[in-house]
């Protein structure tokens, strides 16, 4: 079988998965067991298509190595937050030396302002991630300390 035929088969399985998704949606209110059956059919077609796609597509280049962050005591991270004028509800140190600071969503400050104040508080600081927690909506900033 050539690659074009296999790609066509992937498209066919994706179409069948979409049909099963629609059948599950339609059956959802009427018959829970029928909806579960079509959900299983949909996932089977999706998984088969993905497995075949993985075989056909070239391997992705290896991910770059994770950056090495400096291990800093939690007290120093807390001091940087204080210097920045930020009041975190919790500060957690992870094994990769990244800190997660969670703030109350009720604080009258924007996330952009928090990020700017934190970045300005220490030149070694690296913002790794930021956003809001799914379950509570509280804003968070993940940060670490790079080499000086």
N, C-alpha and C positions, 0 to 999 in steps of 0.2 A: 504494500500500500504506500502511495506517495504522500508527501506532506500536505498537498492540497486536499486529498481525500480525508486525511485525518483532521485537518482544520474544519472541513465541512461537517465531519462527525461531531466535533466539539460544538459547532454552532447548532447542530440538530439537538444535541443533548441539552444545551442551554435553553433552546426553545421548549423542549419537553419539560424542563425544570420550571420554566415560567408558566406553562400550562398547569402543572401540578400546583404551583403556588396559587394560581387563580382558583383552582378547584378547592384547595384548602380554605381559601378566604370565603368562598361561597358556602362551603359546608360548615364553616366555623360555628355559626349561630344555630344551625339545625342539628348537627350530629358531630359531637366532639370526636368520636372514634374515627369517623370518616375524615375529619380535618387532620387528625394525627397521622392517618395513613398517607394522605397526600403530602403532608409535611415530610414524611419519611421518603416518599418517592422523589420529591423535589431535592432533598439533601443528597440522595443517592446519585441523581443525574448531575448535580453540581459537583459532587466529589469526583465522579468519574471524569467529567470534563476537565476539572482542575488537574487531576492526575495525568491525563493525557497531555494537557497543555504544558505541565512541568517536564514531561519527557521530550516534548518537541522543542521547547524554548531553550536556548543556551543558558548555562548556569550564570547566575548573577555574579558580578565581581565580588570578591570577599569584602566584607565590611571593614572599614578602617578600624584600627585598634582603638579601644576606648581611651579617652584622654586620662592621663594620670593627674589627679588632683592632690594637693598637699593635705596631709592630715593635720587638722587644726582642732584644738580642744573646743568643746561646746561652749565653754565660757567665753572664748574669743569670738565665736560666731554671734553669741548673745550680745557681746559688747559692740560689735559692728552694727547689729540691728538697732541697739540703743543710740549709738552715734548717729545713725541715719534718722532717728526720730520715729522708728517703727516699733509697733507693739504687737508681736506675734502671740497668738493663742498657744501654739505649740511649735517647738523647734526639734526636729528629729535628725540625727546623724545616721546616714546609711553606710553600708560596708564599702561602697565605692568613694567614700569621703565627700559625698554630696549631702547638703543639709536641705531639709524641707521645712519651710516656715509657713504656717497656716495662720491667716488673719481672720478676724471677725468681718463678716460681710456688712455689718452695721457701722463699721468705722467710716467716718466721712472723708474718705480719701480714695482717689482713683488708683487703679492698678498701675497705670502709666507713671503716676507720681511715685508710688512705692518703688517701682523698678528704677526710676531715675535716682531717688534718694539712696537706695541701697547701692547702686553702682558707684555713686559719688562718694560713698562712705569709706571705700577701701579700693585702691588701684589693683589689688590682686584678685578681686572678686570676679567670678564668671557666672553669669546667669545661665543655668542649664535648661530650665523649663519654667513655665508659669501658666496660670489659668485659674479655673474654679473647680472645686471638688464636685463631682457628680451628685453625691448623696446629700450634701448640705448647701452647696452653692457658695461656700466660703472660698475666698481667693487664696492662692498659694503661690509661693516662689521657691523653686529649687535652685540653690546656688552652691558654689564651691570656691575654693581658693586655688588659684594657679600659682606657678612659680613667680617670685617677686622680680 
